[in-house]
């Protein structure tokens, strides 16, 4: 649970007060004080409105978690898509520089690097 200071409620804007009412991480006393402050500012706060605010806060928290997970996934994808072509390139350089007859494998590694570069560019656009 998050502690709160009643004197701080006056300085909060309406959106922060609504989030405070909708959030379950504040103690009941803090949520009641936020409801009173919303009522003092002229906003109607019915039980249905409180439920709606709670649903909005849950949705916001879920979206925040999803965006964090997506950023984490993109980071790992970028790491993998950068490392695989680099490893392939160095493998190609050290293995095939003396043997010129294995050009097909060297070409495959080069194409793999190009494909990975395209995928990385697509991830950056997202």
N, C-alpha and C positions, 0 to 999 in steps of 0.2 A: 504494500500500500504506500502511496505517496503522501507525505505530509504537506500541509498547506498553511498559508498565512492569510487570515481573513482580511487584513488590510490590503493585501495584494489583489483581492477580487475587484476592487474599484478600478484598477489600472488595466485589467484584462479587457480585450475587445470582445464583441459578441461571439465571434467564431470560436475563440478560446474558451469562453464560458460554455458554449454548446458542447464542445468536445469534452469539457470537464464533466458536464452532466451525463453525457453518453458513455464515458469511460468507467470501467469497473475497477480500475486500479486506484481510484481515489476512495478514501473512507466515506461512509454514508454522510457524515457531518459536513464534509467538504462539498459533496454533491448537493446537499440541501442548501448550503450557503450559496452555491452557484445558481441554484434554481431561484432563490430569493433575489439574488442580484439581477438575474434575467427579468424577473417580474418587476423589479424596481425600474428597470430600463424600458418597461412597456412591452415586453414580449410575453405572449401567453404561453404558459407551460402546463399543459394537461398531461395526464398519465399516458395518453396515446402519443403525445409529442415526445415525452421522455423515452418511450419505447422506440420511437422513430430515431431519436438522437442516438440511442444505444446501438441500433442497427447500423446507422451511418458510421459510428465510431468503429464498430467491428469490421465493417466493409473497408474503411480507411486503413485499419491496422492490417487486414488481410492483403490489401493492395500494396502496402508498404513492404510486407514480408515477401510477396510475390516479386516485387521489383528488385529487392535485394537478392533473392534467389536467382533471378534472371541475370543480374549483373555478375553474380558469382559464376554462373554457368558460362556466360560469355567470356569471362576472364580465363576460365579453364580451357574453353574451346580455343581461344586465341593462343594460349600457351602451347597447347598440343599442335595446333595448325602452324605454329612458327617452328617448333622443335622438330617435327617430322621432316619438313623440307630441309632444314639445316643438317640434320643427321644424314638424310639421303644425299645431300650435296657433298658433304665431307666423305661419306662412304664412296661416292662416285669418284671424287678427286683422288683419294688415296688408293682405291682398289683398281680403277680403270685407267690410270694415267700411263701405266706401262703396257697394258694389254688393250690394244686398239680393236681387237676382233669382237669384243663384247659390247658393241655400240647399242644394241637393242636395250640392254639393261640400263645403260647410261641414259638413253633417250627416255625410258620409262621413269627414271628418277627425276629427270628434268621436267617431264610433263606433270609428274606428281607435285613438284614445286610450284609450277604454274597454276595448277588446279587449287592448291592450298592458298596461294596468293589471292586468287579470285574469291575463294570462300571467306578469307579474312576481310577482303574489301567489302563483301556483302554484309558481314557481321558489323563492320564499322558503320555502314549505312543504316542498319537497324538501330 
